[in-house]
Structures are given as structure tokens and as C-alpha cells.
């Protein structure tokens, strides 16, 4: 099969196409003939040598795929409601940049009715991540306020739509006026250009001084202390990336007085059962919203799989709004 491999660690140029043997699905897995693969920031980190695959996972990058089921134990497939020939999308721990990918059955979802494989491939990583961190870990409820750092990213556009679909007020930060307009068009209540505005002051103004109930933080670093200043009492800050650095100084007394929760998570190394529970929740509560058109994939660019290096360069440029997807049929 064709696959995108890493010729060492470094810049986008280390991504090269090569021939690899097709994977064999193990017990509890199915085999997908991949037509589309989503690009995510953890792929970039893996390419740079900063995010190794968990034990037992493929060394190939790629955490989300869409395509057709072409292998797996028929009884296991039937028990999960799948069959050979079904269109699916899946979250995987690696191996997504290839024409064939073995995926845990529990982490597979039917391709939502009305969506193409390219659209479906843009869903798993961001929807699993947002659901797990904003709703499960962050406990966002209807009527509360969500602050998303990086509203135009793949995670951001997903968080906007899910937050609004479940009755929250959504505030985002962005780095340009074009991105600000895009986030507002997706349904964000407030979009703050952090290059020209103080997000702490703007969040306080937008919430009548109360602050956000849940903060989805992809920056960390010195942002964490600033986020505490615009988080409501009993608020939750959930860190899912450290693009601004891993160290910061916080006022522990403020955490005590205001009963703040600072937490975080990484999804890739979590067990299949954990991810399977997220998949079940998405299938029950979110997939109907996608099929009804209330939540839509947001794709910035689709590139042939052979141009994976170009896709990574685009992601690192920060110019994209939404997802970047590789097409294996092009």
C-alpha cells in the first residue's frame, strides 16, 4: 500500500511517500480502505520527534481516517453494528497516513449521512478531543460560557459548534480579522483578536465581569495565569496543548479562594475503552446534529496524499481556518 512515512525527524520535507505492507486487523479491530486522512497538530509534533506513538501503535503519522470497511471479524463487526462495505470514520493512535489502516472497532463511527469521506475524515480527532475535554472533563452546561483559545483551529471550529449546539455562550480568541469573522459566522458570540485586544478585559466585559465557566486552553505558558483572571468562580481551565510553553507561575491563593480547577489531558495514549465511551456519546448525541446539518465540517484545504509535506507546512503557517485533509484518491 501507499503510505506517508517519516524519513527522520524535522521539517515537512521528512514526510515522504513509500510502500508499506498492509496492516492486519487484530482482535477488536477492523481494516479500513482509507480514502481521506485528517491532519492534526499532534502529527506535526510527531514529525518533529516530540510526540512518539504509544506502545504498539503504528509508526506512521495520522490520527483520523475515513473510508470503507474491508476487513475484520464478521461477528465483532456485527456486534458493533458494522459490516464489510460500510463507510466509517475512525480515531486511531497512528497509521492514518496510508491507504489501509487498522482501527479499533470501538473508536469507529459511521460516516454521517450526507457527508463525503473527505468531510468525515475531518471529524474524529477534534470531536473526540472537544467532547472529552469541554463536556466530560470541563463539565460545560447549557447557559454557561466557554472560552476557546484558538477559535479558528480544527479544535476551535469544533468547540464553537458543539458549545452553541448544547446551549453555551462561546467566546474565542483569534489572530486576525479574517479569522474573527469566520468564527462569528460559525456561531461564536464573541471573537477577540488577541493581537489588538486584551482577551482578559474582553472576556470580563462580555460576561458582565463574571468570567468564563470553562476555558479550553491550547496555549498554556503565561496564558494560564491570565486565563485565571477571566475565569468565573468555580471555573474550569482545561489544557490540551502547550504551544506557549510548559511553564507558568500561578497564584495558588486565587485557586483556593475562587475554587478554580486547572486540569488537562492527552487523548492519544488513553485506552480503547476510554475512547470507545467517547465514540458512543458522540454517536448518540452529536452525530444526529451533524446529519441534521446543525453542525458542519469546516475544511480549509484538501490536498492529495502525496503532498502531505505541503499540508504540514500549511498547518504550521497558522493561516488555515478549520481542518486540512489528505485525499488518497487524488
C-alpha positions as CSV (number, residue, x, y, z in Angstrom):
1,X,0.0,0.0,0.0
2,X,1.0,3.7,-0.4
3,X,1.9,5.4,2.9
4,X,3.4,8.6,4.1
5,X,6.5,7.8,6.2
6,X,8.9,9.8,8.3
7,X,12.4,10.0,6.8
8,X,13.8,11.0,10.2
9,X,12.6,14.0,12.3
10,X,12.5,17.6,11.2
11,X,10.6,19.9,8.8
12,X,7.8,18.9,6.5
13,X,10.3,17.6,4.0
14,X,10.9,14.5,6.1
15,X,7.4,13.3,5.1
16,X,7.9,11.0,2.1
17,X,5.7,8.5,0.3
18,X,6.8,4.9,0.5
19,X,5.3,1.4,0.0
20,X,4.4,-0.5,3.2
21,X,2.7,-3.9,3.8
22,X,-1.0,-3.6,4.6
23,X,-1.7,-3.9,8.3
24,X,-3.6,-6.9,9.6
25,X,-6.6,-6.1,11.9
26,X,-6.2,-7.7,15.4
27,X,-9.0,-8.9,17.6
28,X,-11.3,-5.9,18.2
29,X,-10.1,-4.1,15.1
30,X,-11.4,-3.6,11.6
31,X,-9.5,-2.7,8.4
32,X,-10.4,0.5,6.6
33,X,-9.6,1.2,2.9
34,X,-8.7,4.8,3.5
35,X,-9.9,7.5,1.1
36,X,-9.1,10.5,3.3
37,X,-6.9,11.3,6.3
38,X,-7.2,14.4,8.6
39,X,-4.1,16.5,9.5
40,X,-3.7,17.4,13.2
41,X,-1.1,19.3,15.2
42,X,0.0,16.1,17.0
43,X,1.1,14.8,13.6
44,X,3.4,17.8,13.4
45,X,4.8,17.2,16.8
46,X,5.4,13.5,15.9
47,X,7.2,14.6,12.7
48,X,9.5,16.8,14.8
49,X,10.3,13.9,17.2
50,X,8.3,15.5,20.1
51,X,5.3,13.1,20.3
52,X,6.1,9.4,19.9
53,X,3.4,7.0,19.1
54,X,2.1,5.0,22.2
55,X,3.4,1.4,22.5
56,X,2.0,-0.9,19.9
57,X,0.8,1.8,17.6
58,X,1.9,2.3,14.0
59,X,5.0,4.4,13.5
60,X,3.1,6.2,10.6
61,X,1.6,9.5,11.5
62,X,-2.2,10.1,11.2
63,X,-4.8,10.1,13.9
64,X,-8.1,10.2,11.9
65,X,-9.3,8.5,8.8
66,X,-12.4,7.9,6.7
67,X,-13.1,5.1,4.2
68,X,-14.7,1.7,3.8
69,X,-14.6,-1.3,6.0
70,X,-12.7,-4.1,4.1
71,X,-11.7,-6.4,6.9
72,X,-12.3,-7.6,10.4
73,X,-14.0,-10.4,12.2
74,X,-17.6,-10.6,11.0
75,X,-19.0,-11.4,14.4
76,X,-17.1,-8.5,16.0
77,X,-18.3,-6.1,13.3
78,X,-21.9,-7.2,13.6
79,X,-21.8,-6.8,17.4
80,X,-20.8,-3.2,16.9
81,X,-23.3,-2.6,14.2
82,X,-20.8,-2.6,11.3
83,X,-20.4,-4.8,8.2
84,X,-17.9,-5.1,5.3
85,X,-18.5,-2.3,2.9
86,X,-19.8,0.2,5.4
87,X,-18.5,3.8,5.2
88,X,-16.8,4.8,8.5
89,X,-14.6,7.3,10.1
90,X,-12.3,6.5,13.0
91,X,-9.9,7.8,15.6
92,X,-6.6,5.9,15.6
93,X,-3.4,6.1,17.6
94,X,-1.3,6.1,14.4
95,X,-1.1,4.8,10.9
96,X,-3.7,7.2,9.4
97,X,-1.4,8.4,6.6
98,X,-1.9,5.2,4.5
99,X,-4.2,3.5,2.1
100,X,-5.1,0.9,4.7
101,X,-5.4,1.4,8.4
102,X,-6.4,-1.0,11.2
103,X,-8.7,0.8,13.7
104,X,-10.2,-0.3,17.0
105,X,-13.9,-1.1,16.3
106,X,-14.9,0.8,19.4
107,X,-13.3,4.0,18.0
108,X,-15.1,3.8,14.7
109,X,-18.2,5.8,13.8
110,X,-20.5,5.5,10.8
111,X,-19.9,8.3,8.3
112,X,-22.7,10.7,8.9
113,X,-25.4,10.6,6.3
114,X,-24.9,13.3,3.7
115,X,-21.1,13.7,4.3
116,X,-18.3,12.8,1.9
117,X,-15.3,10.8,3.1
118,X,-13.2,14.0,3.0
119,X,-15.6,15.7,5.3
120,X,-15.9,12.6,7.6
121,X,-12.1,12.4,7.9
122,X,-12.1,15.9,9.4
123,X,-14.3,14.9,12.4
124,X,-12.8,12.2,14.7
125,X,-9.7,13.8,16.3
126,X,-11.3,17.2,17.0
127,X,-14.7,15.9,18.0
128,X,-13.3,13.3,20.4
129,X,-11.0,15.9,21.9
130,X,-13.6,18.6,22.4
131,X,-16.2,16.2,23.8
132,X,-13.8,14.7,26.2
133,X,-12.3,17.9,27.4
134,X,-15.1,20.5,27.2
135,X,-18.0,18.4,28.3
136,X,-16.6,15.4,30.2
137,X,-13.6,17.0,31.9
138,X,-14.7,20.6,31.8
139,X,-18.4,19.9,32.6
140,X,-19.8,22.6,30.3
141,X,-23.6,23.0,30.7
142,X,-26.2,25.0,28.9
143,X,-26.3,28.6,29.9
144,X,-22.6,28.6,30.8
145,X,-19.8,30.4,29.0
146,X,-16.9,28.7,27.1
147,X,-13.7,30.5,26.2
148,X,-11.7,28.8,23.4
149,X,-8.1,29.9,22.8
150,X,-7.6,29.5,19.1
151,X,-11.1,29.6,17.7
152,X,-10.1,29.1,14.0
153,X,-8.2,25.9,14.5
154,X,-9.7,22.5,13.9
155,X,-10.3,22.2,17.6
156,X,-11.7,25.7,17.8
157,X,-14.3,25.4,15.0
158,X,-15.5,22.2,16.5
159,X,-15.7,23.7,20.0
160,X,-17.7,26.7,18.7
161,X,-20.3,24.5,17.1
162,X,-20.6,22.0,19.9
163,X,-20.7,24.7,22.5
164,X,-23.5,26.5,20.7
165,X,-25.4,23.3,19.9
166,X,-25.6,22.5,23.6
167,X,-26.7,25.9,24.8
168,X,-23.5,27.6,25.9
169,X,-22.2,31.1,25.2
170,X,-18.9,30.8,23.2
171,X,-16.1,33.3,23.3
172,X,-13.0,32.7,21.1
173,X,-9.6,34.2,20.6
174,X,-8.1,34.5,17.1
175,X,-5.0,36.2,15.5
176,X,-6.6,38.0,12.6
177,X,-9.7,39.9,11.5
178,X,-10.4,37.2,8.8
179,X,-10.4,34.5,11.5
180,X,-12.5,36.7,13.7
181,X,-15.2,37.0,11.0
182,X,-15.1,33.3,10.3
183,X,-15.6,32.3,13.9
184,X,-18.5,34.7,14.3
185,X,-20.1,33.2,11.1
186,X,-19.8,29.8,12.7
187,X,-21.8,31.0,15.7
188,X,-19.3,32.3,18.2
189,X,-20.9,35.0,20.4
190,X,-17.7,37.0,20.8
191,X,-14.4,36.7,18.8
192,X,-11.4,38.5,20.3
193,X,-8.3,39.4,18.2
194,X,-5.6,38.8,20.7
195,X,-3.1,40.8,18.7
196,X,-5.1,44.0,19.0
197,X,-7.3,43.3,22.1
198,X,-6.7,42.2,25.7
199,X,-8.6,38.9,25.9
200,X,-8.8,39.1,29.7
201,X,-10.6,42.5,29.6
202,X,-12.8,41.5,26.7
203,X,-13.9,38.2,28.3
204,X,-14.8,40.1,31.5
205,X,-16.7,42.7,29.5
206,X,-18.6,40.0,27.6
207,X,-19.6,38.2,30.8
208,X,-20.5,41.2,32.9
209,X,-17.3,40.8,35.0
210,X,-18.2,37.2,35.8
211,X,-15.7,35.3,33.5
212,X,-15.9,32.1,31.6
213,X,-17.1,28.9,33.2
214,X,-14.8,26.7,31.1
215,X,-11.6,27.6,29.3
216,X,-10.2,25.3,26.5
217,X,-6.5,26.2,26.5
218,X,-4.2,25.2,23.7
219,X,-1.5,27.7,24.6
220,X,-0.6,27.2,28.3
221,X,2.6,29.1,29.3
222,X,1.9,32.5,30.6
223,X,-1.6,32.4,29.2
224,X,-2.6,30.2,32.2
225,X,-2.2,32.9,34.8
226,X,-4.1,35.4,32.5
227,X,-6.9,32.9,32.0
228,X,-7.4,32.6,35.7
229,X,-8.1,36.4,35.8
230,X,-11.1,35.9,33.4
231,X,-12.4,32.6,34.7
232,X,-15.6,32.6,36.8
233,X,-15.6,31.3,40.4
234,X,-15.8,27.5,40.3
235,X,-14.5,27.7,36.8
236,X,-12.5,25.0,35.0
237,X,-9.4,25.6,32.8
238,X,-8.7,22.5,30.6
239,X,-5.2,22.5,29.0
240,X,-4.9,20.3,25.9
241,X,-1.7,21.7,24.3
242,X,1.3,23.7,25.3
243,X,2.1,25.9,22.3
244,X,3.1,28.7,24.6
245,X,5.4,26.6,26.7
246,X,5.1,24.2,29.6
247,X,6.0,26.6,32.5
248,X,4.0,29.3,34.2
249,X,3.5,31.0,37.5
250,X,0.1,30.9,39.1
251,X,-1.4,32.4,42.2
252,X,-2.3,29.3,44.2
253,X,-4.2,31.5,46.7
254,X,-6.6,32.6,43.9
255,X,-7.2,28.9,43.1
256,X,-8.2,28.3,46.7
257,X,-10.3,31.4,47.1
258,X,-12.2,31.1,43.9
259,X,-12.4,27.2,43.8
260,X,-10.8,27.0,40.4
261,X,-10.0,23.8,38.7
262,X,-6.9,23.5,36.4
263,X,-6.8,20.3,34.6
264,X,-5.7,18.8,31.3
265,X,-5.4,15.7,29.2
266,X,-3.9,14.0,26.2
267,X,-6.1,11.6,24.2
268,X,-3.7,9.6,22.1
269,X,-2.3,7.3,24.9
270,X,-5.7,6.6,26.5
271,X,-7.0,3.0,26.3
272,X,-9.5,1.9,23.7
273,X,-12.3,1.6,26.3
274,X,-11.9,5.3,27.2
275,X,-12.1,6.4,23.6
276,X,-14.9,4.0,22.9
277,X,-17.0,5.6,25.5
278,X,-16.4,9.0,23.8
279,X,-17.4,7.4,20.5
280,X,-20.6,6.1,21.9
281,X,-21.5,9.5,23.3
282,X,-20.7,11.2,20.0
283,X,-22.8,8.7,18.1
284,X,-25.8,9.2,20.3
285,X,-25.7,13.0,21.0
286,X,-23.6,14.6,18.2
287,X,-23.9,12.5,15.0
288,X,-27.7,13.3,14.7
289,X,-26.8,17.0,14.9
290,X,-24.3,16.6,12.0
291,X,-26.8,14.6,9.9
292,X,-29.4,17.3,10.5
293,X,-27.0,20.0,9.3
294,X,-26.8,21.8,12.6
295,X,-23.1,21.0,12.9
296,X,-20.9,21.0,9.8
297,X,-17.3,20.1,9.0
298,X,-15.1,23.1,8.4
299,X,-12.4,22.2,5.8
300,X,-9.8,24.8,4.8
301,X,-7.9,22.7,2.3
302,X,-7.8,19.3,0.7
303,X,-4.5,18.1,-0.8
304,X,-3.5,14.8,-2.5
305,X,-1.9,12.5,0.0
306,X,1.4,12.7,-1.9
307,X,1.5,16.4,-0.9
308,X,1.5,15.7,2.9
309,X,4.6,17.9,3.4
310,X,2.7,20.8,1.9
311,X,-0.2,20.1,4.2
312,X,2.1,20.2,7.2
313,X,3.7,23.4,6.1
314,X,0.2,25.0,5.8
315,X,-0.7,23.9,9.3
316,X,2.4,25.3,10.7
317,X,1.8,28.6,9.0
318,X,-1.3,29.1,11.0
319,X,-3.2,30.5,8.0
320,X,-5.8,27.9,7.9
321,X,-9.4,28.1,9.3
322,X,-10.7,24.7,10.2
323,X,-9.2,21.3,9.0
324,X,-6.7,20.2,6.4
325,X,-7.4,16.8,4.8
326,X,-5.4,14.4,2.6
327,X,-7.1,12.8,-0.3
328,X,-5.9,9.2,-1.2
329,X,-8.0,9.1,-4.4
330,X,-6.3,12.1,-6.0
